[in-house]
Amino acid sequence: MLGAAVCAAWQAQVKRGRGGGEEPGCSQAAAAGFAPVQAGFPARGFELVEMSNRKTKSNSTIHAECLSEVQRIFRERFCHQSPHSNLFGVNLQYKHLLDLLKRTVINGESNSVLIVGPRGSGKTMLINHALKELMEIREVSENVLQVHLNGLLQINDKIALKEITRQLNLENVVGDKVFGSFAENLSFLLEALKKGDRASSCPVIFILDEFDLFAHQKNQTLLYNLFDISQSAQTPVAVIGLTCRLDILELLEKRVKSRFSHRQIHLMNSFGFPQYIKIFKEQLSLPAEFPDKAFAERWNENTQCLSEDSTVCEVLQKHFNVNKNLRSLHMLLMLALNRVTVSHPFMTSADLMEAQHLCSLDSKASIVHGLSVLEICLIIAMKHLNDIYEEEPFNFQMVYNEFQKFIQRKAHSVYNFEKPVVMKAFEHLQQLELIKPMERTSVNSQREYQLVKLLLDNTQIMNALQKYSNCPTDVRQWATSSLSWL
């Protein structure tokens, strides 16, 4: 309406400037409340409109640049275990670990320690922070050597030893290739470490992630030699293991255990919900050095409001009750940040509620939604077997017999499939990892009698059936019956 009135007033002004009479547009402009227009008005009007458009585009560009920087900061903080983020509730453990490392790299004292805690408790972040502070000491950063191993990647001692020689850049390394046999590499490594001098040799820090997987390797040769050189070698050596197993010492052989210092640092996420809210606020806040100070201030004010919002507190309380580790919180925040866009530049309580919903989705129950009716029937048969035999393993023949009882109770034969077809459906469930074999398959064993276990509990099955749109009524009733068909 306003634009039409401006155009009408402009046309009337042009008409008057040419000596013409008054046009209807003049009365429209007057009715719209416009003051008498001057000859230069049209140009100024369009300039104002254009300036407004440019300002809107400029704001969008600024928001896009800010959000790009926000994504980079939080990606580094949440996904890459950034050593720049804060530690929460592990200050004593951090001090203990840093002291051990300083005694190795500064005083030339060899040490070994295990960092034990559940997944997401901050073991990797703890060691990253300690190494970062250590590397800030100039004389240390120029001399210390680090070797990082992971039990998921270095699956046997031979691969692990090659990785050690590669990272230490020893003489038998050319490019990325390591030459020599396992025995030659081990002998070369031990000789290089034992011939050192505690006063002048470069300290070596060995970090073994998924430490328990190294303990499962044959003879524990790598662990034995690492712990042995940490006691007898002239070169200062620190061996740090990270594991989730509380019984890790029971996995070590006697000769390995005798060479380990038996130092353990435990991380157990001992903070309460008020501290959890504080962590949420700190993890979602932008740093003081953020380029756009005004945007950072608005973002942090919004974060403060979210931490005080009752809906957000309810979402965080549910999340805290299920899993209170920092990795789980980071996952929640990443899912919420995915909803932040240029048109929606600040996080809301609705974003966190949606993220909580995504976190609580059951992946196995989602797989059930895509199964055939026959496969659903087999899962229900296994559910009844679990109820009857109290979670004991079962085989295909038992499941097939249970399925046949259901068919025999029905007047029609809609579900009366041939046994090979049922067997194929059963194997498909095994491929989807909804059931798992309890013993290794041998060549001579019959598939029908191989023991398996269902990886879905009753709650997951019933929730999946409620969302299964094409599930027949009689199959649903069979699932809800407390006892198997007799």
Legacy VTK file of the C-alpha trace (Angstrom):
# vtk DataFile Version 3.0
C-alpha trace
ASCII
DATASET POLYDATA
POINTS 486 float
0.000 0.000 0.000
2.789 2.386 0.972
4.739 1.602 -2.219
1.618 2.206 -4.364
1.000 5.552 -2.669
4.633 6.607 -3.279
4.383 5.707 -6.968
1.063 7.544 -7.293
2.494 10.658 -5.662
5.526 10.480 -7.954
3.326 10.222 -11.070
1.216 13.183 -9.919
4.337 15.271 -9.239
5.728 14.494 -12.710
2.348 15.401 -14.249
2.259 18.728 -12.420
5.848 19.427 -13.426
4.745 19.056 -17.069
1.819 21.415 -16.519
-0.827 18.711 -16.499
-3.859 18.601 -14.288
-4.260 16.753 -11.054
-4.365 12.987 -11.351
-6.235 10.566 -9.098
-2.885 9.539 -7.657
-2.565 12.935 -5.959
-5.701 12.444 -3.921
-4.526 8.912 -3.058
-1.210 10.300 -1.846
-2.985 12.974 0.182
-5.323 10.365 1.621
-2.311 8.298 2.596
-1.063 11.252 4.651
1.798 12.392 2.422
3.043 15.962 2.650
3.301 17.961 -0.578
6.103 16.368 -2.550
9.045 18.138 -4.084
10.543 17.507 -7.493
13.458 15.520 -6.061
11.340 13.159 -3.961
11.232 10.100 -6.240
15.016 9.681 -6.299
15.276 10.017 -2.499
12.426 7.522 -1.980
14.040 4.864 -4.103
17.410 5.549 -2.443
15.836 4.875 0.966
14.313 1.606 -0.261
17.595 0.543 -1.831
19.547 1.466 1.325
17.103 -0.599 3.406
17.605 -3.600 1.095
21.373 -3.191 1.237
21.243 -3.032 5.035
19.202 -6.244 5.200
21.662 -8.017 2.889
24.567 -6.662 4.916
23.046 -7.991 8.161
22.493 -11.395 6.535
26.119 -11.462 5.382
27.349 -10.524 8.860
25.171 -13.246 10.436
26.410 -15.796 7.891
30.053 -14.927 8.667
29.422 -15.052 12.415
27.598 -18.381 12.212
30.411 -19.833 10.122
32.866 -18.869 12.860
30.494 -20.212 15.541
30.345 -23.568 13.755
34.146 -23.721 13.532
34.575 -22.977 17.258
31.991 -25.508 18.424
33.136 -28.153 15.942
36.628 -27.914 17.401
35.270 -27.870 20.963
32.819 -30.760 20.630
34.290 -33.052 17.973
38.055 -32.752 18.161
38.659 -32.904 21.932
40.145 -29.420 21.826
42.726 -28.844 24.597
41.508 -25.226 24.780
38.185 -26.188 26.398
37.804 -26.325 30.172
38.118 -29.386 32.412
35.253 -30.091 34.813
35.524 -31.937 38.122
38.912 -33.566 37.408
41.363 -30.978 38.742
43.012 -33.373 41.223
43.442 -36.060 38.561
44.847 -33.478 36.147
47.374 -32.265 38.722
48.468 -35.847 39.439
48.947 -36.695 35.739
50.801 -33.446 34.970
53.126 -34.032 37.913
53.990 -37.533 36.619
54.715 -36.228 33.127
56.898 -33.387 34.440
58.899 -35.851 36.513
59.579 -37.799 33.308
60.388 -34.979 30.886
62.165 -32.620 33.325
63.684 -34.869 36.007
64.365 -37.888 33.757
62.263 -40.266 35.880
60.439 -43.116 34.069
56.782 -43.699 35.001
53.695 -45.723 34.057
50.042 -44.985 34.840
46.553 -46.093 33.800
43.694 -43.595 33.347
40.455 -45.496 34.016
36.910 -44.248 33.424
33.718 -44.834 31.409
33.420 -43.656 27.821
32.871 -39.912 27.626
34.315 -39.240 31.089
37.144 -37.097 29.656
40.186 -39.424 29.571
41.393 -38.203 26.177
40.665 -34.577 27.052
42.630 -34.967 30.304
45.772 -36.249 28.561
45.428 -33.631 25.787
45.304 -30.812 28.353
48.329 -32.190 30.207
50.369 -32.541 26.999
49.359 -29.032 25.868
50.582 -27.495 29.145
53.743 -29.576 28.947
54.484 -28.430 25.380
54.206 -24.786 26.453
57.499 -25.241 28.364
60.105 -24.347 25.730
62.884 -26.744 26.764
60.337 -29.578 26.945
58.645 -28.974 23.566
62.006 -29.107 21.769
63.121 -32.425 23.303
60.168 -34.666 24.200
58.915 -37.377 21.808
55.314 -38.626 21.742
54.024 -41.966 20.477
50.222 -42.404 20.158
48.784 -45.918 19.769
45.183 -47.133 19.695
44.087 -50.725 20.306
41.373 -50.374 17.658
43.931 -49.440 14.984
47.074 -51.329 16.023
45.355 -54.691 16.323
48.500 -56.745 16.959
52.010 -56.213 18.316
53.612 -56.272 14.872
51.483 -53.375 13.575
51.952 -51.475 16.867
55.743 -51.816 16.711
55.825 -50.593 13.115
53.763 -47.578 14.175
56.184 -46.852 17.048
59.232 -46.960 14.769
57.406 -44.786 12.224
56.437 -42.139 14.791
59.946 -42.118 16.322
61.387 -41.867 12.795
64.087 -44.469 13.438
66.725 -45.520 10.885
64.687 -48.341 9.342
61.911 -45.925 8.305
61.858 -44.607 4.726
58.893 -42.323 4.077
55.832 -44.091 5.500
57.313 -47.598 5.124
58.991 -49.561 7.939
61.517 -52.234 6.930
62.612 -55.277 8.937
60.934 -58.116 10.806
59.099 -57.826 14.124
62.081 -59.224 16.062
64.537 -56.873 14.315
62.343 -53.822 14.914
61.799 -54.728 18.578
65.513 -55.361 19.133
66.399 -52.091 17.387
63.870 -50.100 19.443
64.960 -51.582 22.782
68.622 -51.029 21.975
67.964 -47.416 21.000
66.098 -46.726 24.252
68.478 -48.603 26.566
71.607 -46.918 25.201
70.336 -43.473 26.097
71.354 -41.262 28.981
68.829 -39.951 31.526
70.471 -36.522 31.580
70.744 -35.919 27.836
68.309 -38.327 26.050
64.960 -37.146 24.706
62.126 -38.380 26.984
59.547 -40.577 25.227
55.827 -40.547 26.169
53.840 -43.597 25.032
50.045 -43.080 25.034
48.018 -46.286 24.576
44.310 -45.646 23.965
41.966 -48.666 24.370
44.692 -50.165 26.572
42.650 -53.299 27.377
42.794 -54.372 23.701
46.595 -54.507 23.913
46.192 -56.766 26.965
44.215 -59.253 24.827
47.087 -59.700 22.383
49.121 -62.905 22.458
51.832 -62.996 25.186
51.374 -59.238 25.734
54.831 -58.767 24.174
54.407 -55.044 23.521
53.157 -54.247 27.045
55.887 -56.364 28.640
58.658 -54.557 26.753
57.186 -51.073 27.287
56.796 -51.568 31.038
60.218 -53.223 31.185
62.023 -50.315 29.529
60.115 -47.892 31.783
61.936 -49.554 34.684
65.338 -50.414 33.235
65.992 -48.167 30.230
68.351 -45.229 30.485
66.080 -43.101 28.289
63.250 -41.487 30.365
59.994 -43.206 29.363
56.370 -42.613 30.426
53.729 -45.224 29.524
50.130 -43.950 29.835
47.211 -46.302 29.220
43.577 -45.216 28.728
40.859 -47.791 29.389
37.214 -48.281 30.374
37.873 -51.583 32.189
37.896 -51.425 35.986
39.351 -54.947 36.068
42.232 -54.038 33.765
44.928 -55.308 36.163
43.312 -58.762 36.121
43.889 -58.899 32.347
47.654 -58.416 32.671
50.014 -61.386 32.778
52.059 -61.860 35.924
55.336 -60.773 34.304
53.647 -57.629 32.875
51.899 -56.791 36.146
55.173 -57.065 38.077
56.734 -54.362 35.870
53.765 -51.967 36.075
53.858 -49.209 38.711
50.189 -49.917 39.691
49.360 -46.207 39.529
45.758 -45.593 38.455
43.840 -42.334 37.881
40.042 -42.774 38.003
37.534 -40.460 36.277
33.952 -41.049 37.410
31.860 -37.936 36.491
31.144 -37.059 40.103
29.425 -33.686 39.447
25.717 -33.051 40.190
22.975 -31.391 38.131
23.758 -27.755 39.188
27.328 -28.286 37.977
25.920 -29.893 34.793
23.910 -26.696 34.082
27.069 -24.653 34.595
28.965 -26.917 32.176
26.135 -26.534 29.626
26.407 -22.754 29.838
30.202 -22.699 29.553
30.278 -25.176 26.666
27.716 -23.151 24.694
29.312 -19.727 25.322
31.485 -17.944 22.776
35.017 -16.877 23.822
35.963 -13.270 24.540
38.182 -13.147 21.436
35.263 -13.782 19.057
35.625 -11.333 16.089
32.128 -9.776 16.301
31.793 -8.568 19.885
28.128 -7.516 19.512
27.086 -10.909 18.112
29.068 -12.764 20.812
27.394 -10.693 23.521
23.903 -11.448 22.135
24.785 -15.154 21.769
26.056 -15.411 25.356
23.018 -13.528 26.685
20.798 -16.016 24.841
22.802 -18.909 26.351
22.310 -17.434 29.831
18.553 -17.210 29.227
18.479 -20.822 28.006
20.256 -22.040 31.143
17.535 -20.385 33.255
14.602 -21.565 31.113
12.426 -24.207 32.824
11.840 -26.155 29.589
15.579 -26.331 28.881
16.291 -27.399 32.474
13.735 -30.194 32.090
15.412 -31.369 28.859
18.854 -31.277 30.476
17.569 -33.105 33.561
16.291 -35.969 31.395
19.585 -36.079 29.526
21.549 -35.977 32.804
19.514 -38.852 34.264
20.283 -41.073 31.259
23.937 -40.213 30.731
25.796 -37.375 32.407
29.120 -37.580 30.568
30.381 -34.637 28.516
30.401 -36.535 25.215
26.660 -37.098 25.518
26.120 -33.396 26.279
28.246 -32.444 23.262
26.098 -34.665 21.045
22.930 -32.938 22.315
24.403 -29.480 21.652
25.640 -30.429 18.165
22.172 -31.628 17.173
20.647 -28.398 18.492
23.250 -26.256 16.679
22.310 -27.939 13.386
19.024 -26.009 13.516
20.752 -22.604 13.754
20.688 -20.751 10.410
20.985 -17.188 9.080
17.224 -16.750 9.399
17.291 -18.418 12.843
20.655 -17.261 14.259
20.118 -18.055 17.967
19.310 -21.349 19.663
15.899 -21.795 21.314
14.382 -24.231 23.798
12.501 -25.879 20.875
15.866 -26.669 19.225
17.063 -28.426 22.376
13.786 -30.346 22.721
14.109 -31.592 19.131
17.755 -32.533 19.764
16.749 -34.472 22.888
14.136 -36.319 20.838
16.778 -37.269 18.238
19.177 -38.432 20.976
16.518 -40.674 22.494
15.702 -42.421 19.204
16.423 -46.141 19.345
18.347 -47.220 16.229
17.447 -50.887 16.638
13.776 -50.103 17.096
13.986 -47.988 13.918
15.276 -51.034 12.025
12.207 -53.001 13.148
9.950 -50.509 11.315
11.323 -51.726 7.977
10.958 -55.471 8.586
8.492 -57.791 6.890
5.544 -59.296 8.789
7.322 -62.680 8.836
10.428 -61.153 10.439
8.218 -59.363 12.975
6.609 -62.713 13.815
10.023 -64.290 14.390
11.029 -61.462 16.742
7.780 -61.944 18.708
8.466 -65.704 18.875
11.939 -64.931 20.278
10.375 -62.506 22.767
8.156 -65.298 24.084
11.146 -67.661 24.290
12.982 -65.053 26.360
9.982 -64.827 28.705
9.716 -68.616 29.052
13.426 -69.464 29.419
14.444 -66.270 31.268
16.794 -64.778 28.674
18.585 -68.069 27.966
19.985 -68.536 24.411
17.827 -70.358 21.849
18.199 -71.717 18.308
16.287 -71.396 15.036
14.405 -74.646 15.549
12.970 -73.388 18.850
11.915 -70.125 17.178
10.343 -72.017 14.280
8.382 -74.275 16.655
7.109 -71.217 18.533
6.066 -69.624 15.238
4.239 -72.830 14.213
2.204 -72.757 17.448
0.960 -69.295 16.493
0.009 -70.454 12.966
-1.827 -73.526 14.237
-4.074 -71.343 16.401
-5.237 -69.362 13.356
-8.063 -70.537 11.092
-6.323 -69.224 7.960
-2.796 -69.839 6.655
-1.689 -66.342 5.681
1.527 -66.735 7.689
2.172 -70.365 6.726
5.588 -69.987 5.042
7.890 -72.814 4.026
10.706 -73.552 6.474
13.533 -72.429 4.091
11.764 -69.071 3.699
11.538 -68.702 7.476
15.227 -69.641 7.743
16.099 -66.911 5.220
14.176 -64.332 7.277
15.963 -65.526 10.434
19.374 -65.083 8.766
18.375 -61.588 7.650
17.686 -60.646 11.280
21.154 -61.922 12.119
22.691 -59.781 9.353
20.880 -56.738 10.781
22.483 -57.578 14.175
19.098 -57.857 15.885
20.206 -61.314 16.996
23.747 -62.508 17.564
25.291 -66.009 17.656
26.543 -67.171 21.044
29.207 -69.474 19.646
31.510 -69.562 16.645
29.992 -71.259 13.604
31.763 -74.475 12.625
31.637 -76.234 9.263
29.892 -79.330 10.629
27.293 -77.594 12.825
23.700 -77.340 11.611
22.416 -73.789 11.284
19.052 -74.724 12.832
20.707 -75.601 16.150
23.200 -72.778 16.500
22.536 -70.866 19.745
21.674 -67.166 19.385
20.467 -64.307 21.575
17.926 -61.546 20.839
19.414 -58.038 21.133
16.027 -56.309 21.619
14.282 -56.096 24.970
10.497 -56.279 25.426
10.088 -52.509 25.695
11.899 -51.918 22.398
9.781 -54.549 20.661
6.459 -53.168 21.926
7.415 -49.549 21.122
8.428 -50.566 17.604
5.158 -52.464 17.077
3.130 -49.404 18.084
4.786 -47.437 15.256
4.603 -50.328 12.754
1.716 -49.150 10.586
1.051 -52.397 8.667
1.244 -54.787 11.597
-1.803 -57.174 11.537
-4.057 -57.092 14.600
-3.600 -60.779 15.456
0.203 -60.426 15.348
0.000 -57.407 17.645
-2.250 -59.354 20.036
0.198 -62.270 19.994
3.007 -59.882 20.996
1.035 -58.458 23.933
0.090 -61.884 25.325
2.083 -62.615 28.470
2.506 -66.342 27.776
3.363 -68.237 24.633
0.678 -70.135 22.745
0.292 -73.537 24.343
LINES 1 487
486 0 1 2 3 4 5 6 7 8 9 10 11 12 13 14 15 16 17 18 19 20 21 22 23 24 25 26 27 28 29 30 31 32 33 34 35 36 37 38 39 40 41 42 43 44 45 46 47 48 49 50 51 52 53 54 55 56 57 58 59 60 61 62 63 64 65 66 67 68 69 70 71 72 73 74 75 76 77 78 79 80 81 82 83 84 85 86 87 88 89 90 91 92 93 94 95 96 97 98 99 100 101 102 103 104 105 106 107 108 109 110 111 112 113 114 115 116 117 118 119 120 121 122 123 124 125 126 127 128 129 130 131 132 133 134 135 136 137 138 139 140 141 142 143 144 145 146 147 148 149 150 151 152 153 154 155 156 157 158 159 160 161 162 163 164 165 166 167 168 169 170 171 172 173 174 175 176 177 178 179 180 181 182 183 184 185 186 187 188 189 190 191 192 193 194 195 196 197 198 199 200 201 202 203 204 205 206 207 208 209 210 211 212 213 214 215 216 217 218 219 220 221 222 223 224 225 226 227 228 229 230 231 232 233 234 235 236 237 238 239 240 241 242 243 244 245 246 247 248 249 250 251 252 253 254 255 256 257 258 259 260 261 262 263 264 265 266 267 268 269 270 271 272 273 274 275 276 277 278 279 280 281 282 283 284 285 286 287 288 289 290 291 292 293 294 295 296 297 298 299 300 301 302 303 304 305 306 307 308 309 310 311 312 313 314 315 316 317 318 319 320 321 322 323 324 325 326 327 328 329 330 331 332 333 334 335 336 337 338 339 340 341 342 343 344 345 346 347 348 349 350 351 352 353 354 355 356 357 358 359 360 361 362 363 364 365 366 367 368 369 370 371 372 373 374 375 376 377 378 379 380 381 382 383 384 385 386 387 388 389 390 391 392 393 394 395 396 397 398 399 400 401 402 403 404 405 406 407 408 409 410 411 412 413 414 415 416 417 418 419 420 421 422 423 424 425 426 427 428 429 430 431 432 433 434 435 436 437 438 439 440 441 442 443 444 445 446 447 448 449 450 451 452 453 454 455 456 457 458 459 460 461 462 463 464 465 466 467 468 469 470 471 472 473 474 475 476 477 478 479 480 481 482 483 484 485
